[in-house]
């Protein structure tokens, strides 16, 4: 089995839209070490972070963070160590179009 350490996904999603940040490829597992949320604006904004097993439709039980505030010009780093199977998804949502999400981790295939 090969392990590749990498940026798993990056997104600056539209405001108030659930967006796939990363989908684990088939025949692969992933470990998410951290997710960075950067606010590129001077006004505070909120975000949501969810993990969807097998790409399931968004459901309340999938949230790891919900309406967490990131101050203007600030960043939040979530150190998580989440383990994901093939086709699992990380989804993000932002109250403002000025948030950027980056997931770091490794893929095992």
N, C-alpha and C positions, 0 to 999 in steps of 0.2 A: 504494500500500500504506500502510495506517495502522498506526502503532505506538502501543500503549497500555502505559504503565508502571503496574504495579499489584502488589498482593498477589495472588500466583497461588493460594495455598492456605494454610489453617491447619487444624491438627488437634491434638487431645489424645487420642491413640488409647488403647484398652484395652491393658493390659499383654500382652505376648507375642503380639500379633496384627498381622500384616502389613496395613497400611492404605493406601489410595490417598490421597495428599496432594493431587495435582493431575493432571488429564488434559487434554491439549491439545485444544481444540475442533476440530471438522472445519474444513477450509479455513483453518487457522491454523497458524502456527509460533510457537515461544516461545523466549526466551532467559532462562535462570534465572541471575540475578546472584548471589544468595546465599540460603542457608538458615540460619535461626537455630533452635537447639535449646535450650530453656530448661527447667531442672530446677526444678520448683516445690516440691520436698521437701528436707529436710535430709540425706537419705541419697543417696549416689551411685547413678547408674543408667547403663545402656548403651543405645545406639541403633544402628540399621542404616538405611542409605539406599541405595535402588536406583533404577535408571532402566530402564523396560521399553519397548523399541521396539514400537510398534503395540499396546501393552497386552498383550504376551506374558505367559504364565505366569511366575512368579518362577523365576529360574535363577541359579546361582552367578556367571555372568559379568556379571550386571547390577549388582553391588554397587559403590558408590563409597565406602562406609564400612561397617564390620562390627564390632559389639560395641565401639564407641568409648565411653569413659567420660566422663560429665558429672558433675562434683562436685555435691554438695548445694548448692542455692541458687545455682548457677552457670549460665552459658550457654556454648554453643559456636557460633561463626559459621563457616560454610563458604562461602568465596567461590569460585564454581565456573565461571561463564560457560558452563554447559551449553546446548547448542542442541537443541531438540526439534521433532519433526514432528507433524503432526496425529495424534491418538489415542495418542501416547506418554504414559507415566505415570511419575510420581514416587511411589515407595512408601516408607513409613517403618515402623519397628518399634521398640518400646521395651520394656525389661525391667521398667518400672514405669509405672503409669497416671499418673504425675506429670510426664511430659515433654510439652512443647508444641513443635510444629514450625510454622514459618512460612517460606514460600518467596516471595521477591521477584523480580520480573523484568518482562519485557515480552512482549506478544502482538503478532504481526504478521499482519495479515489484508488 
